[in-house]
Amino acid sequence: MRRYQRLIGSMAGATPGGFGDSISVAKGIESDIAVRRAGLFTALMTPAMSGVVKTQAKGEALHRSADVLVAATRRRLVMGAPPETIEALVPGGLPALPRDPFTAREPLIAKQDGDAWVVYSVGPDGEDDGGPPTAGAQPPEGNDDVGLRLQVSAGTPSNGP
């Protein structure tokens, strides 16, 4: 149990560096467990760490995307149209540009896509794949972008992958 607590402590120390640092630490811990003899609890729980880190970052990306879309909706109700850029929401709708949890340095991406406003993160691979697909559509091969779409003409917001 002490070893597990030490490993979890090393994960907590990596969090401020963002997804890249956290996933590197998690994979290092998983490799260490594969090489060394681990206790039962550590052997069972540790292999899931990188998945937990990825899921947490995806959740944070969706939460931040929702914050942007709420601010965009408020602006649309006042001004009659969504903002042209995400930067137009600062400082009136957002206190600052929300950062992409997968890059830790770059802001989320926002763009008009047909009749929808799309806000998204580049996802775990760190590459912009064009945003999440429309609701019900199969994502293109290799697209792991995480975000939300807001229909600006008719319909309701839809969840990305």
WOCOR-V809426 format. One record per pair of residues at least 12 apart in sequence whose C-alpha atoms are under 10 Angstrom apart, sorted by the first residue. I is the first residue (numbers start at 1). J is the second residue. D is the distance in whole Angstrom. If there is no record, write none. Layout:
I/J/D ; I/J/D
//
This chain:
1/38/10 ; 1/39/7 ; 1/40/9 ; 1/41/7 ; 1/42/7 ; 2/39/10 ; 2/42/9 ; 3/38/8 ; 3/39/8 ; 3/41/10 ; 3/42/7 ; 4/38/9 ; 4/39/8 ; 4/40/10 ; 4/41/7 ; 4/42/5 ; 4/43/9 ; 4/45/8 ; 4/46/8 ; 5/42/9 ; 7/25/9 ; 7/26/9 ; 7/29/7 ; 7/30/10 ; 7/33/10 ; 7/42/9 ; 7/46/8 ; 8/26/9 ; 8/29/9 ; 8/42/10 ; 8/46/9 ; 8/49/9 ; 10/22/9 ; 10/25/8 ; 10/26/9 ; 10/29/9 ; 11/23/9 ; 11/24/10 ; 11/25/6 ; 11/26/7 ; 11/29/9 ; 11/49/9 ; 11/53/9 ; 12/25/10 ; 13/25/9 ; 14/26/9 ; 15/53/9 ; 16/104/9 ; 17/103/10 ; 17/104/7 ; 17/105/10 ; 18/53/10 ; 18/57/9 ; 18/100/9 ; 18/101/7 ; 18/102/7 ; 18/103/7 ; 18/104/5 ; 18/105/9 ; 19/50/10 ; 19/53/7 ; 19/54/8 ; 19/56/9 ; 19/57/7 ; 19/100/10 ; 19/101/6 ; 19/102/5 ; 19/103/7 ; 19/104/7 ; 19/123/10 ; 19/124/8 ; 19/126/10 ; 20/53/10 ; 20/54/10 ; 20/101/9 ; 20/102/7 ; 20/103/7 ; 20/104/8 ; 20/124/9 ; 20/125/10 ; 20/126/9 ; 21/102/10 ; 21/104/10 ; 22/49/9 ; 22/50/8 ; 22/53/7 ; 22/54/9 ; 23/49/8 ; 23/50/6 ; 23/51/9 ; 23/52/9 ; 23/53/6 ; 23/54/8 ; 23/124/10 ; 24/50/8 ; 25/49/9 ; 25/50/9 ; 26/46/8 ; 26/47/8 ; 26/48/9 ; 26/49/6 ; 26/50/5 ; 26/51/9 ; 26/52/9 ; 26/53/8 ; 27/46/10 ; 27/47/8 ; 27/48/10 ; 27/49/8 ; 27/50/6 ; 27/51/10 ; 28/50/10 ; 29/46/7 ; 29/47/8 ; 29/49/9 ; 29/50/9 ; 30/42/10 ; 30/43/9 ; 30/45/10 ; 30/46/6 ; 30/47/5 ; 30/48/8 ; 30/49/8 ; 30/50/8 ; 31/46/10 ; 31/47/9 ; 32/46/10 ; 33/46/8 ; 33/47/8 ; 34/46/10 ; 34/47/9 ; 54/101/10 ; 54/102/9 ; 54/123/9 ; 54/124/7 ; 55/124/10 ; 56/101/9 ; 57/100/9 ; 57/101/6 ; 57/102/7 ; 57/121/10 ; 57/123/8 ; 57/124/8 ; 57/146/9 ; 58/100/10 ; 58/101/8 ; 58/102/8 ; 58/121/8 ; 58/123/7 ; 58/124/8 ; 58/144/10 ; 58/145/9 ; 58/146/6 ; 58/147/9 ; 58/161/10 ; 59/101/9 ; 59/146/9 ; 59/147/9 ; 60/99/10 ; 60/100/9 ; 60/101/7 ; 60/102/9 ; 60/121/10 ; 60/146/10 ; 60/147/10 ; 61/98/9 ; 61/99/9 ; 61/100/6 ; 61/101/6 ; 61/102/8 ; 61/108/8 ; 61/119/9 ; 61/120/7 ; 61/121/6 ; 61/122/9 ; 61/123/8 ; 61/145/10 ; 61/146/7 ; 61/147/7 ; 61/148/9 ; 62/100/10 ; 62/101/10 ; 62/119/9 ; 62/120/8 ; 62/121/8 ; 62/146/7 ; 62/147/5 ; 62/148/7 ; 62/159/9 ; 62/160/9 ; 62/161/10 ; 63/147/9 ; 63/148/9 ; 64/97/10 ; 64/98/6 ; 64/99/8 ; 64/100/8 ; 64/101/9 ; 64/108/8 ; 64/119/9 ; 64/120/9 ; 64/121/9 ; 64/147/9 ; 64/148/10 ; 65/98/8 ; 65/99/10 ; 65/100/9 ; 65/108/7 ; 65/109/9 ; 65/110/9 ; 65/118/9 ; 65/119/5 ; 65/120/6 ; 65/121/8 ; 65/146/9 ; 65/147/6 ; 65/148/6 ; 65/149/9 ; 66/119/8 ; 66/120/10 ; 66/147/8 ; 66/148/7 ; 66/149/9 ; 66/150/9 ; 66/157/10 ; 66/159/10 ; 67/93/9 ; 67/94/8 ; 67/98/9 ; 67/119/10 ; 68/86/8 ; 68/89/8 ; 68/93/8 ; 68/94/7 ; 68/97/9 ; 68/98/8 ; 68/108/9 ; 68/110/9 ; 68/118/10 ; 68/119/7 ; 68/120/10 ; 68/148/10 ; 69/82/9 ; 69/86/10 ; 69/89/10 ; 69/93/10 ; 69/110/9 ; 69/117/8 ; 69/118/8 ; 69/119/7 ; 69/148/8 ; 69/149/8 ; 69/150/7 ; 69/157/9 ; 70/93/9 ; 70/94/10 ; 70/150/10 ; 71/83/9 ; 71/86/10 ; 71/89/7 ; 71/90/9 ; 71/92/9 ; 71/93/5 ; 71/94/7 ; 72/84/10 ; 72/85/10 ; 72/86/8 ; 72/88/9 ; 72/89/7 ; 72/93/7 ; 72/94/9 ; 72/117/9 ; 72/150/9 ; 73/93/10 ; 73/117/10 ; 73/150/9 ; 73/152/9 ; 74/89/10 ; 74/93/8 ; 75/88/10 ; 75/89/8 ; 75/92/9 ; 75/93/7 ; 76/152/9 ; 81/152/8 ; 81/153/10 ; 82/112/9 ; 82/116/10 ; 82/117/8 ; 82/150/10 ; 82/152/8 ; 83/110/10 ; 83/111/10 ; 83/112/10 ; 83/117/9 ; 84/110/9 ; 84/111/8 ; 84/112/8 ; 84/117/10 ; 85/109/9 ; 85/110/7 ; 85/111/7 ; 85/112/9 ; 85/117/10 ; 86/98/9 ; 86/107/9 ; 86/108/9 ; 86/109/8 ; 86/110/6 ; 86/111/8 ; 86/119/9 ; 87/107/10 ; 87/110/9 ; 99/121/9 ; 100/120/8 ; 100/121/5 ; 100/122/7 ; 100/123/9 ; 100/126/10 ; 100/146/10 ; 101/121/7 ; 101/122/9 ; 101/123/8 ; 101/124/9 ; 102/121/7 ; 102/122/7 ; 102/123/6 ; 102/124/6 ; 102/125/8 ; 102/126/7 ; 102/127/10 ; 102/146/10 ; 103/121/9 ; 103/122/8 ; 103/123/9 ; 103/124/9 ; 103/125/10 ; 103/126/7 ; 103/127/10 ; 106/121/9 ; 106/122/10 ; 107/120/9 ; 107/121/8 ; 107/122/10 ; 108/120/6 ; 108/121/5 ; 108/122/8 ; 108/146/10 ; 108/147/9 ; 109/121/6 ; 109/122/8 ; 109/128/9 ; 109/130/9 ; 109/131/8 ; 109/147/9 ; 110/131/9 ; 110/147/10 ; 110/148/10 ; 110/149/10 ; 111/130/10 ; 111/131/9 ; 111/149/10 ; 112/149/9 ; 112/150/10 ; 112/151/10 ; 112/152/9 ; 113/130/10 ; 113/131/9 ; 113/134/10 ; 113/149/9 ; 113/150/10 ; 113/151/9 ; 113/152/10 ; 114/151/9 ; 114/152/9 ; 114/153/10 ; 115/149/10 ; 115/150/8 ; 115/151/6 ; 115/152/6 ; 115/153/6 ; 115/154/8 ; 115/155/10 ; 116/134/9 ; 116/148/10 ; 116/149/6 ; 116/150/5 ; 116/151/4 ; 116/152/5 ; 116/153/8 ; 116/154/9 ; 116/155/10 ; 116/156/10 ; 116/157/9 ; 116/158/10 ; 117/148/8 ; 117/149/6 ; 117/150/5 ; 117/151/6 ; 117/152/7 ; 117/153/10 ; 117/157/9 ; 118/130/10 ; 118/131/7 ; 118/132/8 ; 118/133/10 ; 118/134/10 ; 118/147/7 ; 118/148/6 ; 118/149/4 ; 118/150/6 ; 118/151/9 ; 118/157/10 ; 118/158/10 ; 118/160/9 ; 119/131/8 ; 119/132/9 ; 119/145/10 ; 119/146/9 ; 119/147/6 ; 119/148/6 ; 119/149/7 ; 119/150/8 ; 119/160/10 ; 120/132/7 ; 120/145/7 ; 120/146/5 ; 120/147/4 ; 120/148/6 ; 120/149/9 ; 120/160/9 ; 121/144/9 ; 121/145/6 ; 121/146/5 ; 121/147/6 ; 121/148/9 ; 122/143/9 ; 122/144/7 ; 122/145/5 ; 122/146/7 ; 122/147/9 ; 123/143/8 ; 123/144/5 ; 123/145/4 ; 123/146/6 ; 123/147/9 ; 124/143/10 ; 124/144/7 ; 124/145/8 ; 124/146/9 ; 125/142/9 ; 125/143/9 ; 125/144/7 ; 125/145/8 ; 126/144/9 ; 126/145/9 ; 127/142/10 ; 127/143/9 ; 127/144/9 ; 127/145/8 ; 128/143/8 ; 128/144/9 ; 128/145/7 ; 129/141/10 ; 129/142/8 ; 129/143/5 ; 129/144/7 ; 129/145/6 ; 129/146/10 ; 130/143/8 ; 130/144/10 ; 130/145/7 ; 131/143/8 ; 131/144/8 ; 131/145/5 ; 131/146/7 ; 131/147/7 ; 131/148/9 ; 131/149/9 ; 131/160/8 ; 131/161/10 ; 132/144/8 ; 132/145/6 ; 132/146/6 ; 132/147/6 ; 132/148/7 ; 132/149/8 ; 132/158/10 ; 132/159/8 ; 132/160/5 ; 132/161/6 ; 133/145/9 ; 133/146/10 ; 133/147/9 ; 133/148/9 ; 133/149/9 ; 133/158/10 ; 133/159/9 ; 133/160/6 ; 133/161/7 ; 134/148/9 ; 134/149/7 ; 134/157/10 ; 134/158/7 ; 134/159/8 ; 134/160/7 ; 134/161/9 ; 135/148/10 ; 135/149/9 ; 135/157/9 ; 135/158/6 ; 135/159/7 ; 135/160/7 ; 135/161/9 ; 136/158/9 ; 136/159/9 ; 136/160/9 ; 136/161/10 ; 137/160/10 ; 137/161/10 ; 138/161/9 ; 139/160/9 ; 139/161/8 ; 143/161/9 ; 144/160/10 ; 144/161/8 ; 145/160/8 ; 145/161/8 ; 146/159/9 ; 146/160/6 ; 146/161/6 ; 147/159/7 ; 147/160/5 ; 147/161/7 ; 148/160/5 ; 148/161/9
//
